[in-house]
Amino acid sequence: MYELDTKSFIKAPKEKALKREVLRYNEYYRIQSTFDNLYKQSKEGQKFNHLYDIITSRDNILLAYRKVKRNKGSKTAGTNKHNIKFWEERNIEEYVTYIQKRLENYVPQTVRRKEIPKEIAKPNGKKRPLGIPCIEDRLIQQCIKQVLEPICEAKFFEHSYGFRPNRSTEDAVAYAIRKVNQDKCYYVVDVDIKGFFDNVNHGKLLKQMWSIGIQDKKVLSIISKMLKAEIKGIGIPDEGTPQGGILSPLLANIVLNELDWWIASQWQYFKTNFKYTQEAHQYRAMKKSKLKEIFIVRYADDFKIFCRKKDDANKIFEALKQWLRERLSLEISEEKSQVIDIRRTHSDFLGIKLKAYKKKKKWIIQSHMTDKAMKQAEDKIRKQLNYIRKNRKPYAVQNLNRIIAGLHNEYKMATQVSKDFNKIKYKLFKIIMNLTKLCGTKTGYITKEYEDKYKNYKGEEVNLVKIRMYPIECIKTKPPKLFNQKINNYSKEGRKFIHTDLQNINKELFNYLLDNPLNESVELNDNRISLYTAQKGRCAITNRPLQEDLELHHVTPRSQGGKDTYKNLILISSNVHKILHATQKETIKKYKDLLHLSKKAVKKLNRYRNYMGNEMIMSE
């Protein structure tokens, strides 16, 4: 059970893997200060009517390419059959010019619609509709998202956690637990909005964007066109934000941000006429009033409202239904929405089943995986076990281990997670035993992760195809920790918790590389920037500081099928590049004498010469 003090909930910076690379990308393209200014101005209540220029700036467009290409979905083709590979081979100027011209008179391309099965089939056999824009429109959406996000982050409610930088399901669950354990809010309003993403009112959304300061009419016009992009086989939608679009999660948060602040204004941020010297004094005074003590925690369209009193919960439930209908044109699902006493009935939230149990004189949350989450986990493991039965290869067992480790990491916040995975193991016991007969071995390769996570495992060890299988039932709960609200991608102070600015590089040379791209592909130029920082501004062979004459070398030459990928490129000095390609003894000697290569450098040099099919160079 969870019984921790507030301080222990504060997340240590190194405990959670935050997406620091996003911040690094912003620095690569010198646009972090622009985003910081947008955030600061938004906090101060300024309006923005010149965002189009930032969106169409060269740096912002190049940054969009980098972020989109890192997404696995970038390899999925839209209706025009293009994916990110279509653009990575294009000239950098061709790419930038294309995006800028598309935005001048923007008309979205037809969206590809894909029906994907929900993780657990429902009685009505419903599937989840996914909209897949063309890669060009995804790049444009990313350009817009990058500029709008800092403005929105300054306006968003602190306890909304879905699709926001650095935040996760764990943060939302931690806050929900705190409301019960420490604030004694035992009455929970569980709400399910009917088809939220499919029923967002476009006109209302654009008005909400205007009200938070996004008042560039050209940008709003582009977003309006995106929302009305024709869906292949369906037609032009008149409402909803398509699931699958890069911009959709941000727009969804804008819609529900109004709900967050409406709930918060009822109690948490209720404005009083009297200026109290201490929060505790204000709190005591508010408790004596007729105000309803309520709190909201939200992850995308999944949210809960916590109340101290049952009567307050019932009243806010009825008020909420009316407010959603009148303000946002949304309806709730009556059969899935209710007021519960969490001491009597469990509440499902983001894959975790929450219920309070009495411990001494306190009510403390005890949690399990939800039934749906357990079924999903079981199905994932079962599918891979069946795959191993047909493909008895080490990589198949390694993939199984990745699945098990991922599930453990996802659900370890539940207090009773060990019992839940024991049940999963029991249901899969027969198939595991059959597999051991088919491809079981006496010993198996043990990964470092296994040694770190499962070294204390006392159960029966299973080795499949000479790989040690991770034990399904071996998992220890780790209580979720509250999000540190000081963390912020758009202020220097907020970034200090998670990120260190670019160091140990020549900033002037770095800017030179940005301002003087090669007349080559977008992919090559993007990787050129990454390599410079990864190599800390030094030659990959000599480890000496690079100068303006630096050159890119393809490890596997283009003539042999080498691509402009990050792994196939190194940055080296001009003279090192010449000796790499040299085949004449006189030329080799000339640059060898000039460079004064160490034995270590010669060894590296020979390794890369070998890839090219050139003779080895003897070290002195």
C-alpha positions in Angstrom: 0.0 0.0 0.0 1.1 3.6 -0.6 1.8 5.5 2.6 4.4 8.1 1.9 4.9 11.7 2.9 4.6 14.4 0.3 8.3 15.1 0.0 9.0 11.5 -1.0 6.8 11.9 -3.9 8.8 14.7 -5.5 10.6 13.2 -8.5 14.3 13.2 -8.6 15.7 14.6 -11.9 17.7 11.4 -12.7 15.0 8.9 -11.8 12.9 9.4 -14.8 14.0 9.2 -18.5 12.8 12.6 -19.8 13.0 13.4 -23.4 16.1 15.6 -23.2 16.9 15.1 -26.9 14.0 17.3 -27.9 15.8 20.2 -26.1 19.0 19.3 -27.8 17.3 19.5 -31.2 16.0 23.0 -30.4 19.6 24.0 -29.7 20.9 22.5 -32.9 18.7 24.8 -34.9 19.2 27.9 -32.6 15.5 28.2 -31.9 15.3 27.5 -28.2 15.5 31.2 -27.3 12.6 31.9 -29.7 10.4 29.3 -27.9 11.5 30.7 -24.5 10.3 34.2 -25.5 7.0 32.8 -26.8 6.4 31.1 -23.4 7.4 34.2 -21.4 5.2 36.5 -23.4 2.3 34.0 -23.1 2.7 34.0 -19.4 2.5 37.7 -19.4 -0.8 37.6 -21.3 0.5 38.9 -24.6 -1.3 38.2 -27.9 0.4 36.7 -30.9 -0.5 37.8 -34.4 2.8 37.3 -36.2 3.4 33.5 -35.7 3.4 32.7 -39.4 6.9 34.2 -39.8 8.3 31.9 -37.1 6.5 28.9 -38.4 7.9 29.4 -41.9 11.5 30.2 -40.8 14.2 28.1 -42.1 15.4 26.9 -38.7 11.9 25.9 -37.6 11.3 23.9 -40.8 14.6 22.0 -40.5 13.9 21.3 -36.8 10.5 19.8 -37.9 12.2 17.4 -40.3 14.5 16.2 -37.5 11.6 15.6 -35.1 9.4 13.9 -37.6 12.1 11.6 -38.9 12.7 10.3 -35.3 9.0 9.2 -35.1 8.4 5.6 -36.2 5.3 6.7 -38.0 7.4 8.7 -40.4 8.0 5.5 -42.4 4.2 5.0 -42.9 3.1 6.4 -46.3 0.0 8.6 -46.8 -2.3 8.7 -49.7 0.4 10.0 -52.1 2.6 7.0 -51.2 5.4 9.2 -49.8 7.1 8.7 -46.4 10.1 10.4 -44.8 12.5 8.6 -47.1 11.1 10.6 -50.0 12.3 13.8 -48.4 15.5 12.7 -46.7 17.2 12.3 -50.1 16.0 15.7 -51.4 18.2 18.7 -51.5 18.0 20.8 -48.3 16.9 24.0 -50.2 14.3 22.0 -52.2 12.8 20.8 -48.9 12.7 24.2 -47.1 11.3 26.0 -50.2 8.6 23.3 -50.7 7.3 23.7 -47.1 7.3 27.5 -47.3 5.4 27.5 -50.6 2.9 25.0 -49.4 2.1 27.2 -46.4 1.6 30.3 -48.6 -1.6 28.9 -49.9 -2.2 25.8 -47.8 -4.4 23.1 -49.1 -4.1 19.8 -47.2 -3.8 16.5 -49.1 -6.3 13.7 -48.6 -5.9 11.9 -45.3 -5.5 8.1 -45.4 -7.9 6.4 -43.0 -7.0 3.2 -41.3 -9.2 1.2 -38.9 -7.1 -0.3 -36.2 -8.5 -2.9 -33.7 -8.7 -1.8 -30.1 -6.5 -3.8 -27.8 -9.4 -5.7 -26.4 -12.3 -6.4 -28.8 -15.6 -4.9 -27.6 -18.9 -6.7 -28.0 -19.9 -4.4 -30.8 -16.7 -5.0 -32.7 -15.8 -1.4 -32.9 -12.4 -0.3 -34.2 -10.4 2.9 -33.6 -10.2 5.2 -36.7 -6.7 6.5 -37.4 -6.1 9.3 -39.8 -2.7 9.2 -41.5 -1.8 12.6 -43.2 0.7 12.6 -46.0 4.3 13.1 -44.8 4.3 16.7 -46.2 1.3 17.6 -44.1 2.9 15.9 -41.1 6.0 18.1 -41.5 3.8 21.2 -41.7 1.9 20.1 -38.6 5.1 19.7 -36.8 6.3 23.2 -37.9 3.1 24.6 -36.3 3.1 22.5 -33.2 6.7 23.6 -32.3 5.6 27.2 -32.3 2.3 26.8 -30.6 3.4 24.5 -27.8 5.3 27.0 -25.7 2.4 29.5 -25.9 0.0 26.8 -24.8 2.3 25.4 -22.1 2.2 28.8 -20.4 -1.7 28.6 -20.3 -2.2 24.9 -19.5 -3.4 23.8 -16.1 -0.6 22.2 -14.0 -2.4 18.9 -13.4 -3.1 17.9 -17.0 -0.5 15.4 -18.0 -1.4 13.9 -21.3 0.7 14.7 -24.4 2.8 17.4 -22.7 6.6 17.7 -22.5 8.2 15.6 -19.7 4.8 14.4 -18.3 3.6 10.8 -18.1 0.8 8.5 -16.9 2.8 7.9 -13.8 2.6 11.6 -12.9 -1.2 11.6 -13.3 -1.6 8.4 -11.2 0.7 9.8 -8.5 -1.5 13.0 -8.1 -4.6 10.9 -8.0 -3.2 8.8 -5.2 -2.2 11.8 -3.2 -5.7 13.2 -3.4 -6.9 10.1 -1.6 -4.0 9.3 0.7 -3.2 12.8 2.0 -6.1 15.0 1.1 -8.8 12.5 2.0 -10.8 13.0 -1.1 -12.6 9.7 -1.1 -15.4 10.5 -3.6 -14.4 10.3 -7.2 -16.3 11.5 -10.3 -15.5 9.1 -13.0 -16.3 10.6 -16.4 -16.1 9.1 -19.9 -16.7 11.5 -22.8 -18.4 10.0 -25.8 -16.0 9.8 -28.8 -14.1 12.9 -27.7 -11.6 13.1 -30.6 -14.4 12.6 -33.1 -16.7 15.3 -31.6 -14.5 18.3 -31.0 -16.3 21.4 -32.3 -14.0 23.2 -34.8 -15.5 26.7 -34.3 -15.2 26.4 -30.6 -11.7 25.2 -30.8 -10.6 28.1 -32.9 -12.2 30.5 -30.5 -10.4 28.8 -27.6 -7.1 29.3 -29.5 -7.9 33.0 -30.0 -8.7 33.4 -26.3 -5.3 32.0 -25.1 -3.5 34.4 -27.4 -3.1 32.6 -30.8 -4.5 35.4 -32.9 -2.5 35.1 -36.2 -5.4 34.8 -38.6 -3.3 33.1 -41.3 -2.2 30.4 -38.9 -5.7 29.9 -37.6 -6.9 29.6 -41.2 -4.3 26.9 -41.9 -5.3 24.9 -38.8 -9.0 25.2 -39.9 -8.1 23.7 -43.2 -6.2 20.9 -41.5 -9.2 20.0 -39.4 -11.3 19.9 -42.6 -8.9 17.8 -44.6 -10.7 15.3 -46.7 -10.6 11.7 -45.4 -10.3 9.2 -48.2 -13.5 7.2 -48.5 -15.3 9.3 -45.8 -15.3 12.9 -47.1 -14.8 16.2 -45.4 -15.3 16.2 -41.6 -17.3 19.0 -40.0 -16.1 18.1 -36.4 -13.4 16.2 -34.6 -9.6 16.2 -34.5 -8.2 13.2 -36.4 -6.3 10.7 -34.3 -2.9 10.2 -35.9 -2.3 13.9 -36.7 0.8 15.4 -35.1 -1.1 18.5 -34.1 -4.2 16.7 -32.8 -3.0 16.0 -29.2 -2.1 19.7 -28.6 -5.5 20.8 -30.0 -7.3 18.3 -27.8 -5.5 19.8 -24.7 -6.5 23.3 -25.8 -10.2 22.1 -25.9 -10.1 20.5 -22.4 -7.9 23.2 -20.8 -11.1 25.3 -20.3 -12.5 22.4 -18.3 -9.4 22.1 -16.2 -9.5 25.8 -15.2 -13.3 25.8 -14.7 -12.9 23.0 -12.1 -9.8 24.6 -10.5 -11.6 27.9 -10.1 -14.3 26.3 -8.0 -11.8 25.6 -5.2 -8.1 25.2 -5.9 -7.8 28.6 -7.5 -10.8 30.3 -6.1 -10.3 34.1 -6.0 -11.0 35.7 -2.7 -11.4 39.4 -2.0 -9.4 39.3 1.2 -5.6 38.8 0.9 -4.6 36.1 3.3 -1.0 36.1 4.7 -0.9 32.3 4.7 -2.5 29.6 2.5 -3.6 27.7 5.6 -5.7 30.7 6.7 -7.4 30.9 3.3 -8.0 27.2 3.3 -9.7 27.2 6.8 -11.9 30.1 5.7 -12.9 28.4 2.4 -13.8 25.2 4.3 -16.3 27.2 6.4 -18.0 28.5 3.2 -20.4 26.8 0.8 -17.6 26.2 -1.7 -17.1 22.6 -3.0 -13.6 21.2 -2.3 -12.8 19.5 -5.6 -9.7 18.7 -7.6 -9.2 17.5 -11.2 -6.4 15.4 -12.7 -6.5 14.8 -16.4 -4.6 12.8 -19.0 -5.9 13.7 -22.5 -9.6 12.9 -22.4 -9.3 10.6 -19.4 -9.9 12.6 -16.2 -11.1 12.3 -12.6 -12.5 14.8 -10.1 -11.8 14.2 -6.4 -14.1 15.5 -3.7 -14.2 15.3 0.1 -18.0 15.1 0.3 -20.5 12.9 -1.5 -23.0 15.7 -1.9 -20.3 17.9 -3.6 -19.4 15.0 -5.9 -23.0 14.5 -7.0 -23.5 18.2 -7.6 -20.4 18.6 -9.7 -21.2 15.5 -11.6 -24.5 17.0 -12.8 -23.0 20.5 -13.3 -20.2 18.9 -15.4 -22.6 17.1 -17.7 -24.4 20.4 -18.4 -21.1 22.4 -18.8 -19.7 19.9 -21.3 -22.8 19.9 -23.3 -23.3 23.7 -23.3 -19.6 24.9 -23.5 -17.9 22.2 -25.5 -20.8 20.4 -27.3 -19.7 17.1 -25.8 -21.8 14.3 -24.2 -20.7 11.9 -21.5 -21.4 8.1 -21.6 -24.0 7.6 -18.9 -23.2 3.9 -18.5 -19.5 4.5 -18.0 -19.7 7.7 -15.9 -20.6 7.7 -12.2 -19.8 9.0 -8.7 -18.0 6.4 -6.5 -16.7 6.1 -3.0 -13.2 4.8 -3.6 -13.3 3.1 -0.1 -16.1 0.8 -1.4 -15.5 0.6 -5.2 -12.4 0.7 -7.3 -11.7 3.3 -9.9 -9.8 2.6 -13.1 -7.3 5.2 -14.3 -4.7 4.8 -17.1 -4.4 1.0 -16.7 -4.3 1.1 -12.9 -7.2 0.0 -10.6 -7.3 2.2 -7.5 -9.1 1.4 -4.3 -8.7 2.6 -0.7 -8.2 0.2 2.2 -8.1 1.1 5.9 -4.7 0.8 7.5 -4.8 1.6 11.2 -6.7 4.9 11.3 -6.0 6.0 7.7 -7.4 5.1 4.3 -4.6 4.2 1.9 -4.7 3.4 -1.8 -4.0 -0.1 -2.9 -3.7 -0.7 -6.6 -3.8 -3.4 -9.2 -3.5 -3.5 -13.0 -6.9 -3.1 -14.5 -8.6 -6.1 -16.0 -8.1 -4.6 -19.4 -4.4 -4.0 -18.8 -3.9 -7.5 -17.6 -5.6 -8.9 -20.7 -3.5 -6.7 -22.9 -0.3 -7.8 -21.2 -1.2 -11.5 -21.3 -2.0 -11.2 -25.1 1.3 -9.4 -25.8 3.3 -12.1 -24.1 1.2 -15.0 -25.5 1.6 -13.7 -29.1 5.4 -13.6 -28.8 5.5 -17.0 -27.2 3.6 -18.4 -30.1 6.0 -16.6 -32.5 8.9 -18.4 -30.7 7.2 -21.7 -31.2 7.3 -21.2 -35.0 10.6 -19.3 -35.1 13.1 -20.8 -32.6 15.7 -18.1 -32.9 17.6 -16.1 -30.2 16.3 -12.8 -31.5 12.7 -14.0 -30.9 13.4 -14.7 -27.2 15.2 -11.4 -26.9 12.1 -9.6 -28.2 10.0 -11.5 -25.6 12.3 -10.2 -22.9 11.9 -6.7 -24.2 8.1 -7.1 -24.0 8.2 -8.4 -20.4 10.6 -5.7 -19.2 8.5 -3.0 -20.9 5.3 -4.3 -19.2 7.1 -4.5 -15.8 8.3 -0.9 -16.3 4.8 0.3 -17.3 2.8 -1.2 -14.4 5.4 -1.3 -11.6 3.6 1.7 -10.0 0.7 -0.7 -8.9 1.1 -1.9 -5.3 -0.2 -5.4 -6.1 1.5 -5.7 -9.5 3.4 -8.9 -8.4 0.1 -10.7 -7.8 -1.2 -9.5 -11.1 1.8 -10.8 -13.0 1.6 -14.1 -11.1 -1.9 -14.5 -12.5 -0.6 -13.7 -16.0 2.2 -16.3 -15.5 -0.4 -18.9 -14.4 -2.5 -18.4 -17.6 0.6 -18.8 -19.7 2.2 -21.7 -17.8 1.2 -24.4 -20.2 2.6 -22.7 -23.3 5.9 -21.9 -21.5 6.3 -25.5 -20.5 5.6 -26.7 -24.0 8.2 -24.3 -25.3 10.8 -25.6 -22.9 10.3 -29.1 -24.4 10.6 -27.8 -27.9 13.6 -25.4 -27.6 14.6 -25.3 -23.9 18.3 -25.4 -23.1 20.2 -26.1 -19.9 21.9 -22.7 -19.9 21.1 -19.3 -21.4 22.8 -16.0 -22.1 22.1 -13.5 -19.2 21.8 -9.8 -20.1 23.0 -7.0 -17.9 19.4 -6.0 -17.5 18.6 -9.4 -16.2 21.4 -9.2 -13.6 20.2 -5.7 -12.5 16.5 -6.4 -12.3 16.1 -10.1 -11.6 19.2 -11.1 -9.7 17.2 -12.0 -6.6 14.7 -14.2 -8.5 14.4 -17.6 -6.7 11.9 -19.3 -9.1 12.5 -21.8 -11.8 14.8 -20.4 -14.5 13.7 -20.9 -18.1 16.2 -20.9 -21.0 14.9 -20.8 -24.6 17.3 -21.2 -27.5 20.2 -20.5 -25.2 18.7 -17.2 -24.0 17.5 -16.7 -20.4 13.8 -15.8 -20.4 12.8 -12.9 -18.1 10.6 -14.2 -15.3 7.0 -12.9 -15.8 6.1 -12.9 -12.2 9.3 -11.3 -10.8 8.4 -7.7 -10.3 8.6 -5.3 -7.4 6.3 -2.3 -7.0 7.7 1.2 -7.2 5.4 3.9 -6.0 4.8 6.7 -8.6 6.2 10.1 -7.7 4.7 13.5 -8.1 5.7 15.6 -11.1 8.1 18.4 -10.2 6.2 21.4 -11.5 9.4 23.4 -11.8 10.5 21.3 -14.8 9.8 23.4 -17.9 11.2 23.1 -21.4 10.8 26.8 -22.1 12.7 28.6 -19.4 16.4 28.3 -18.4 15.5 27.7 -14.8 13.1 24.9 -15.8 15.5 23.2 -18.1 18.2 23.0 -15.4 16.4 20.0 -13.8 16.6 17.9 -16.9 19.1 19.3 -19.4 22.6 20.8 -19.8 23.2 23.3 -22.7 25.6 22.5 -25.5 29.1 22.5 -24.2 32.7 21.7 -25.3 32.1 22.8 -28.8 33.2 25.8 -30.9 29.9 27.7 -31.1 31.2 29.9 -34.0 32.0 26.8 -36.1 28.7 25.3 -35.1 26.8 28.3 -36.4 28.9 28.3 -39.5 27.7 24.7 -40.2 24.1 25.8 -39.8 24.5 28.9 -42.0 26.4 27.1 -44.7 24.7 23.8 -45.4 26.1 21.5 -48.1 24.4 21.3 -51.4 23.3 17.8 -50.4 20.3 15.9 -49.0 18.3 17.1 -46.0 19.3 13.9 -44.1 23.0 14.5 -44.7 22.9 18.1 -43.4 20.8 17.2 -40.4 23.2 14.4 -39.4 26.2 16.8 -40.0 24.9 18.9 -37.1 24.4 15.9 -34.9 27.8 14.5 -35.6 29.5 17.8 -34.7 28.0 17.8 -31.3 28.3 14.1 -30.7 32.0 14.2 -31.6 32.4 17.3 -29.4 33.7 19.3 -32.3 36.7 16.9 -32.8 37.9 14.8 -35.7 36.6 11.2 -35.5 40.1 9.8 -36.2 42.7 12.2 -34.7 40.5 13.6 -31.9 41.8 17.1 -32.7 39.5 20.2 -32.8 37.9 20.5 -36.2 38.2 23.7 -38.3 36.1 25.2 -41.1 37.8 22.8 -43.6 36.1 19.8 -41.9 34.6 17.2 -44.2 31.9 14.5 -44.0 33.1 10.9 -44.8 30.8 8.0 -45.8 32.0 4.9 -43.9 30.5 2.7 -46.6 31.0 4.8 -49.8 28.0 5.9 -51.9 29.5 3.9 -54.8 29.1 0.8 -52.7 25.5 1.6 -51.7 26.3 3.7 -48.6 23.6 6.1 -47.5 23.5 9.5 -45.7 22.5 7.9 -42.4 24.0 9.0 -39.1 25.7 5.6 -38.6 27.3 5.8 -42.0 28.9 9.2 -41.5 31.9 10.7 -39.6 33.2 14.2 -39.4 37.0 14.5 -40.1 39.5 17.2 -41.0 40.2 17.8 -44.7 43.7 16.3 -44.6 42.5 13.2 -42.8 39.9 12.8 -45.5 42.6 13.0 -48.2 44.7 10.3 -46.5 41.6 8.1 -46.1 41.0 8.0 -49.9 44.7 8.1 -50.9 46.0 5.1 -52.8 49.4 6.4 -54.0 52.3 5.8 -51.6 53.7 9.3 -52.1 50.4 10.9 -51.2 50.0 8.6 -48.1 53.5 9.5 -46.9 52.9 13.2 -47.5 49.8 13.4 -45.3 51.1 10.9 -42.8 54.1 13.2 -42.1 51.9 16.2 -42.1 49.4 14.8 -39.6 51.8 13.1 -37.2 49.2 10.3 -36.5 49.4 8.4 -33.3 49.1 4.6 -33.2 45.5 4.9 -32.1 44.7 7.3 -34.9 46.3 5.0 -37.5 44.3 2.1 -36.2 41.1 4.1 -36.6 42.2 5.2 -40.0 42.9 1.7 -41.2 39.5 0.6 -40.0 37.8 3.1 -42.2 40.2 2.4 -45.1 39.2 -1.2 -44.8 35.6 -0.4 -45.4 36.6 1.3 -48.6 38.8 -1.5 -49.8 42.0 0.4 -49.4 45.3 -1.0 -48.2 46.3 -0.7 -44.6 48.8 2.0 -43.5 51.7 0.9 -41.3 52.2 2.8 -38.0 55.7 3.9 -37.1 
